[in-house]
Amino acid sequence: MLDENKNLIQGENGFWEVVIGLEVHAQISSKSKLFSGSSTDFGADPNTQVSFLDAGMPGMLPVINGFCVDQAIATGLGLNGTINLMSVFDRKNYFYADLPTGYQISQFHHPIVTGGYLDIETESGGSKRIHLTRLHLEQDAGKSIHDLHPNYSYVDLNRAGIALMEIVSEPELRSAAEAMAYVKKLRSILRYLGSCDGNMEQGSLRVDANISLRRPGEPFGTRAEIKNVNSVRFLGQALDYEIQRQRELLEQGQSVVQETRLFDPSKGETRSMRTKENAHDYRYFPDPDLKPLILNPERIERIRSKMPELPDAKKARFEKDYGLNNYDANILVAEKETGDYYEKVVGGIKNTDTKQAAKLIANWLIGEVFGAMNRENLTIERLPFLPVHLAELVDLILDQTISGKIAKDVFSHMWKTSKSPAHLVKDLGLQQITDEGLVQSVIDKILSQQGDKVAEYQSGKVQLFGFFVGLVMKELQGKANPALVNELLKKRL
């Protein structure tokens, strides 16, 4: 049970506070690796994108990829961090089969970015600022594959040496929901910047979650780390399970072991992988083959000048310029492609009431368009019609050429045929009837046929009004202007 006011967990003997810090490994969008020229294309045959350096051959020297450095700078700026003019690459020493050098080149004492923050929306609708500890550059390890043979494991080094940004939060998250909101927001910012594609299924974005429980006001408890979670939904499930596991241990008088755990999605539970190392176990020391990375302020300012509009700024602009509410604006800016598509549609509107049109476009995108996309499993870049067609459809509604109900039929045909709404309305004969004389004649006909119902209505049974509207609309095949029908019917009754 969650105490909504204090974000605490109810236990058998009082409340517990959840403490979560996240380490997100974001693969930099780059065609080559951090220290070698090997390709980073996903899905290549095993061990076909491996240089001598990636394979750990003696005498091979790393050469820093300047584009990856620029991507890290842009990300640091996008996350409101401080770009350090001097950073140092260290060797992080540990043995594993998919790490042929026996060490990983990373940054420990002097990262490229320190500090920063991002704002998330809480379940109660408020905002919470989550501060960042650091962003540092490091190279990825290879991949061990254990399910291709009953007795052997295989190693694929295609991923070895790929550039990663490790983005570390302060332990300020207090629930699984906040952790999920944080990752969604961080992923959105990275995708806006173009520094990481955020594809969690392909491993471009992986999350390590450190979690512990404590009594409110007490020092931090012993944490467990959940390693390599590749889905926001799985992150939430893993944290919920771990909260329950640790609470039960602590309330039984047992201790939580500092360890690394893995999440099993099929069972919905975490399991122990290994005891957790401390930093000193890795024996960090400066890489002797790499000089300190020295940046000049002009390089940072050049990158700052080319920064795109980020989600929070775009959301504020959508609310101000288009009159959108917080909910709609949040949905539309969550993905850069969606926000860009929305603005293309707004740009195609001919109606002079831009805000009215912009709100209606938002409703159509979030409702009909997203619904059809989900049914067809399409992304917004692959819609079967142009943005100007959706703008045209909204214009037809606003100028009362068609009703909202008819517009849904037009949209269905537009989706199937990719034809413009104006042509479809004309070809299918779907123009809205706005002829007062015609509508009045149908109303008179209906009321003359329903004399007993008219008497009931006039004696106080006002709920019959909808009955009359339905009969008139049916007579006119649903094409009559609803506002006109309501107006004339009220006058006649």
C-alpha positions in Angstrom: 0.0 0.0 0.0 1.4 3.4 -1.1 1.0 6.5 1.0 0.2 9.1 -1.7 1.1 12.1 0.4 4.5 11.0 1.5 5.3 8.4 -1.2 5.9 5.7 1.4 5.3 2.0 1.5 3.1 0.6 4.3 4.7 -2.3 6.1 3.7 -4.5 8.9 5.5 -2.3 11.5 5.3 1.2 9.9 6.3 2.9 6.7 9.3 2.3 4.4 10.8 4.8 2.0 12.0 3.5 -1.4 15.3 4.9 -2.7 16.1 4.4 -6.4 19.0 5.7 -8.5 19.3 4.8 -12.2 22.3 4.2 -14.4 21.2 4.4 -18.0 23.5 3.2 -20.8 22.7 5.0 -24.0 24.4 3.9 -27.2 25.6 6.9 -29.1 24.1 7.3 -32.6 27.3 7.0 -34.6 28.4 5.0 -37.7 31.6 3.9 -36.0 32.8 2.9 -32.6 34.3 5.0 -29.8 38.0 4.2 -30.5 37.9 2.3 -33.8 36.5 2.7 -37.2 34.4 -0.5 -37.1 30.7 -0.3 -38.1 28.0 -0.1 -35.5 25.1 -1.4 -37.8 22.7 -3.5 -35.8 21.9 -7.1 -36.9 25.1 -7.9 -38.7 26.5 -11.4 -38.7 28.4 -12.2 -35.5 32.0 -11.0 -35.4 31.9 -9.2 -38.7 32.3 -5.7 -37.3 35.4 -6.2 -35.2 38.7 -4.4 -35.6 42.0 -5.6 -34.2 41.5 -3.0 -31.4 38.0 -4.4 -30.6 39.4 -7.9 -30.4 42.0 -6.9 -27.9 45.0 -7.6 -30.2 48.4 -6.5 -28.7 49.8 -3.2 -29.8 46.6 -1.7 -31.1 46.0 1.9 -30.0 42.7 3.6 -29.5 41.8 6.8 -31.4 38.9 8.9 -30.0 35.9 9.4 -32.2 35.3 13.2 -32.2 31.7 12.8 -33.3 30.9 10.7 -30.3 32.4 13.4 -28.1 30.2 16.0 -29.7 27.1 13.8 -29.1 28.1 13.6 -25.4 28.5 17.3 -25.2 25.1 17.9 -26.8 23.5 15.4 -24.4 25.1 17.1 -21.4 23.8 20.5 -22.6 20.3 19.0 -23.2 20.3 17.6 -19.6 21.4 20.9 -18.1 24.8 19.6 -17.0 28.2 21.2 -16.8 30.6 20.2 -19.7 34.0 19.7 -18.3 36.9 21.2 -20.3 39.1 18.4 -19.2 38.1 14.7 -18.8 40.1 11.5 -18.4 39.6 8.0 -19.8 40.3 5.2 -17.3 40.7 1.5 -17.5 38.0 -0.4 -15.6 39.5 -3.8 -15.0 37.5 -7.0 -14.9 37.5 -10.4 -16.6 34.7 -11.7 -18.7 34.7 -13.8 -21.9 33.2 -11.0 -24.0 35.8 -8.4 -22.9 38.9 -9.6 -24.7 41.2 -6.8 -23.4 40.3 -7.6 -19.8 39.4 -4.0 -19.2 36.8 -1.5 -20.4 37.8 2.1 -21.3 35.5 4.3 -19.3 35.7 7.6 -17.3 35.6 7.5 -13.5 37.3 10.3 -11.6 37.0 13.0 -14.4 33.8 12.5 -16.5 33.0 14.7 -19.5 29.7 15.9 -17.9 28.8 16.5 -14.2 25.6 17.6 -12.7 22.4 18.4 -14.6 18.7 17.5 -14.1 15.5 16.6 -15.8 11.9 17.2 -14.8 9.3 14.4 -14.6 5.6 14.4 -14.1 4.4 12.5 -11.0 1.3 10.3 -10.8 -0.5 13.1 -8.9 0.0 15.4 -11.9 2.8 17.5 -10.4 6.4 18.0 -11.4 9.5 16.6 -9.8 13.1 17.5 -10.6 15.6 14.6 -10.7 19.2 15.6 -10.5 22.0 13.9 -12.3 25.4 12.9 -10.9 27.3 12.6 -14.1 27.4 11.5 -17.7 30.5 9.8 -18.9 31.8 8.1 -22.0 32.7 4.5 -22.2 33.0 1.6 -24.6 30.6 -1.3 -24.6 31.6 -4.9 -24.1 30.8 -7.8 -26.5 27.9 -10.2 -26.0 27.9 -13.7 -24.6 25.3 -16.0 -26.0 24.3 -19.0 -23.9 21.2 -20.5 -25.6 22.6 -21.8 -28.9 24.3 -24.9 -27.6 23.6 -27.1 -24.5 27.3 -27.2 -23.5 29.0 -24.1 -24.9 28.6 -20.4 -24.8 29.4 -18.2 -27.9 30.9 -14.7 -28.0 29.9 -12.0 -30.5 32.2 -9.0 -30.4 30.3 -6.8 -32.9 29.1 -4.7 -29.9 32.6 -4.5 -28.3 33.8 -0.9 -28.5 30.5 0.8 -29.3 30.3 4.2 -27.8 28.0 4.5 -24.7 27.0 7.4 -22.5 26.4 6.3 -19.0 23.9 8.7 -17.4 23.7 8.4 -13.6 20.9 9.9 -11.5 21.0 10.9 -7.9 19.1 8.5 -5.6 16.0 10.8 -5.7 13.4 8.5 -7.3 10.9 7.2 -4.8 8.7 4.7 -6.6 8.7 2.4 -9.7 6.3 4.9 -11.4 8.8 7.7 -10.9 11.6 5.6 -12.3 9.5 4.7 -15.4 8.7 8.4 -15.9 12.4 9.3 -15.6 13.4 6.8 -18.3 10.6 7.8 -20.6 11.6 11.5 -20.3 15.3 10.8 -20.7 14.7 8.6 -23.8 12.6 11.4 -25.3 15.3 14.0 -24.7 18.0 11.7 -26.3 15.8 11.1 -29.3 15.1 14.8 -29.8 18.9 15.4 -29.6 19.6 12.6 -32.0 22.4 11.4 -29.7 20.7 7.9 -29.1 17.9 6.2 -31.0 16.5 4.9 -27.7 15.7 1.5 -29.2 15.5 -0.6 -26.0 14.6 -3.8 -27.8 17.9 -3.6 -29.7 19.8 -2.7 -26.6 20.5 0.9 -27.6 19.2 2.0 -24.2 19.7 -0.2 -21.1 18.9 0.5 -17.5 20.7 -0.6 -14.3 18.5 0.2 -11.3 19.9 0.6 -7.7 17.2 0.2 -5.1 17.1 0.1 -1.3 14.6 0.6 1.4 14.9 2.6 4.6 12.7 4.0 7.4 11.9 7.6 6.7 14.7 9.9 7.9 17.2 7.1 8.4 20.5 6.6 6.4 20.3 4.8 3.1 19.9 1.1 3.3 21.9 -1.6 1.5 21.1 -1.5 -2.2 20.7 -4.2 -4.8 21.3 -3.5 -8.5 19.0 -4.8 -11.2 21.1 -5.1 -14.3 20.4 -4.5 -18.0 16.7 -3.9 -18.1 15.7 -3.2 -21.7 12.0 -2.1 -21.3 10.3 0.6 -19.4 7.5 -1.8 -18.5 10.0 -4.5 -17.3 11.7 -1.8 -15.2 8.5 -1.1 -13.4 7.8 -4.8 -12.8 11.4 -5.4 -11.6 11.3 -2.5 -9.1 7.9 -3.5 -7.8 9.1 -7.1 -7.2 12.3 -5.9 -5.6 10.5 -3.5 -3.3 8.3 -6.3 -2.0 11.3 -8.7 -1.7 13.4 -6.3 0.3 10.5 -5.2 2.5 9.8 -8.8 3.5 13.5 -9.4 4.3 13.8 -6.4 6.5 10.5 -7.0 8.3 11.7 -10.5 9.1 14.9 -9.1 10.7 17.1 -10.2 7.8 19.6 -8.2 5.8 19.6 -7.2 2.2 22.7 -8.3 0.4 24.6 -5.9 -1.8 24.4 -7.7 -5.1 23.7 -7.6 -8.8 20.4 -9.1 -9.8 18.7 -9.9 -13.1 15.0 -9.6 -14.0 13.2 -12.5 -15.5 10.2 -11.2 -17.4 8.7 -14.6 -17.8 8.4 -15.1 -14.1 8.1 -11.4 -13.1 10.9 -11.7 -10.6 14.5 -10.8 -10.0 17.2 -13.3 -9.2 20.8 -13.1 -7.9 23.6 -12.8 -10.4 26.7 -12.0 -8.4 27.7 -10.0 -5.3 28.1 -6.3 -6.2 31.5 -4.9 -6.6 32.6 -1.6 -5.3 34.5 0.9 -7.4 37.9 -0.1 -5.9 37.4 -3.7 -7.1 37.7 -2.5 -10.7 41.2 -1.0 -10.0 40.5 2.2 -12.1 43.6 4.0 -13.4 44.1 6.4 -16.3 44.4 4.7 -19.7 48.1 5.1 -20.7 47.2 5.1 -24.4 44.8 8.1 -24.2 45.7 11.6 -23.3 43.2 13.7 -21.3 40.3 14.9 -23.4 40.7 18.7 -23.6 37.7 20.7 -24.9 37.7 24.4 -25.8 34.7 26.6 -25.0 34.2 27.5 -28.6 33.4 23.9 -29.5 30.8 23.7 -26.7 29.2 26.9 -27.8 29.1 25.8 -31.4 27.2 22.7 -30.3 24.9 24.7 -28.1 24.0 27.0 -31.0 22.7 24.0 -33.0 20.6 22.5 -30.2 17.1 21.6 -31.2 14.0 22.5 -29.3 13.6 19.9 -26.5 10.4 18.4 -25.2 9.7 20.8 -22.3 10.2 23.8 -24.5 8.0 22.4 -27.2 5.3 21.5 -24.7 5.2 25.0 -23.3 5.0 26.4 -26.8 2.2 24.1 -27.8 0.2 25.1 -24.7 0.9 28.9 -25.4 0.5 29.0 -29.2 -2.1 26.4 -29.8 -4.0 26.5 -26.5 -3.5 22.8 -25.8 -4.0 21.4 -22.3 -1.2 19.7 -20.3 -2.3 16.2 -21.1 -2.6 16.6 -24.9 0.7 18.6 -25.1 2.5 15.9 -23.2 1.4 13.2 -25.5 2.2 15.1 -28.7 5.8 16.1 -27.6 6.7 12.7 -26.1 8.1 11.6 -29.5 9.9 14.1 -31.7 8.3 12.6 -34.8 4.8 13.1 -33.4 5.4 16.7 -32.5 6.8 17.4 -35.9 3.9 15.7 -37.7 1.4 17.7 -35.6 3.0 21.0 -36.6 2.9 20.0 -40.3 -0.8 19.4 -40.0 -1.4 22.7 -38.2 0.6 24.4 -40.9 -1.7 23.0 -43.6 -4.9 24.5 -41.9 -6.8 27.2 -43.9 -9.3 28.0 -41.2 -8.6 31.4 -39.6 -9.2 30.2 -36.1 -5.8 28.5 -35.6 -6.3 27.6 -32.0 -9.7 26.0 -32.6 -8.2 24.0 -35.5 -5.0 23.1 -33.5 -7.1 21.7 -30.6 -9.3 19.7 -33.1 -6.1 18.3 -34.8 -4.8 17.2 -31.4 -8.0 15.4 -30.7 -7.9 13.6 -34.0 -4.3 12.7 -33.7 -4.6 11.3 -30.2 -7.9 9.6 -30.9 -8.5 8.4 -34.4 -5.0 8.5 -35.8 -3.2 6.8 -32.8 -6.0 4.3 -32.6 -5.6 3.3 -36.3 -1.8 3.3 -35.9 -2.1 0.8 -33.0 -4.4 -1.4 -34.9 -2.2 -1.5 -37.9 1.1 -1.5 -35.9 2.4 1.6 -37.8 4.6 4.5 -36.8 3.6 8.0 -37.6 6.2 8.2 -40.4 4.3 5.5 -42.3 0.8 6.8 -42.2 -1.0 6.1 -45.5 -2.0 9.8 -46.0 -0.2 13.1 -46.0 -0.3 15.7 -43.1 -2.1 18.1 -45.4 -5.0 15.5 -45.8 -5.6 15.6 -42.0 -5.5 19.4 -42.1 -8.1 19.3 -45.0 -10.3 16.9 -43.0 -10.3 19.3 -40.0 -11.0 22.3 -42.3 -14.1 20.4 -43.7 -15.4 19.9 -40.2 -14.8 23.5 -39.2 -16.5 25.0 -42.2 -19.4 22.6 -41.6 -19.0 20.8 -45.0 -19.2 17.6 -43.0 -20.1 16.7 -39.4 -17.8 15.0 -36.9 -19.6 11.7 -37.4 -19.3 11.9 -41.2 -15.6 12.9 -40.8 -14.9 9.5 -39.2 -16.3 7.7 -42.3 -14.2 10.0 -44.5 -11.1 9.2 -42.3 -11.7 5.5 -42.7 -11.8 5.9 -46.5 -8.8 8.2 -46.4 -6.8 5.6 -44.5 -7.7 2.9 -47.0 -7.3 4.9 -50.3 -4.8 7.7 -49.4 -7.2 10.1 -51.3 -7.8 13.6 -50.1 -10.9 14.2 -47.9 -12.4 16.8 -50.3 -12.4 14.3 -53.2 -13.8 11.6 -51.0 -16.6 13.8 -49.7 -17.5 14.7 -53.2 -17.2 11.2 -54.7 -19.2 9.6 -51.8 -21.8 12.3 -51.6 -21.1 13.0 -48.0 -21.6 16.8 -47.9 -23.4 18.0 -44.8 -26.9 19.3 -45.4 -27.2 22.9 -44.2 -30.3 23.9 -46.2 -32.7 25.3 -43.6 -35.7 24.8 -45.8 -35.0 21.1 -46.4 -34.2 20.4 -42.7 -37.3 22.3 -41.6 -39.5 20.3 -44.0 -38.2 17.0 -42.6 -38.8 18.2 -39.0 -42.4 19.2 -39.9 -42.9 15.8 -41.5 -41.5 13.9 -38.4 -43.5 15.9 -35.9 -46.7 15.5 -37.8 -46.1 11.7 -37.7 -45.3 11.7 -34.0 -48.2 13.8 -32.6 -48.6 11.8 -29.4 -44.8 12.1 -28.7 -45.0 15.9 -29.4 -47.8 16.1 -26.8 -45.7 14.2 -24.2 -42.7 16.5 -24.9 -44.8 19.6 -24.5 -46.3 18.3 -21.3 -42.8 18.1 -19.7 -41.2 14.9 -21.0 -38.2 16.8 -22.4 -36.0 13.8 -22.7 -37.9 13.0 -25.9 -35.9 15.7 -27.7 -33.1 13.3 -28.5 -35.7 10.9 -29.9 -36.8 13.6 -32.4 -33.2 14.5 -33.3 -32.5 10.8 -34.0 -35.5 10.5 -36.4 -34.6 13.7 -38.3 -31.0 12.6 -38.7 -32.1 9.1 -39.8 -34.4 10.7 -42.5 -31.5 12.8 -43.7 -29.0 9.8 -43.7 -26.9 11.4 -40.9 -25.8 14.2 -43.2 -27.7 17.1 -41.6 -25.9 19.7 -39.6 -26.5 18.7 -36.0 -26.5 22.2 -34.6 -29.0 23.3 -37.3 -31.3 20.3 -36.5 -31.2 21.2 -32.8 -31.9 24.8 -33.4 -34.8 24.4 -35.8 -36.3 21.5 -33.8 -36.3 23.5 -30.5 -38.1 26.4 -32.3 -40.7 24.1 -33.8 -41.4 22.3 -30.6 
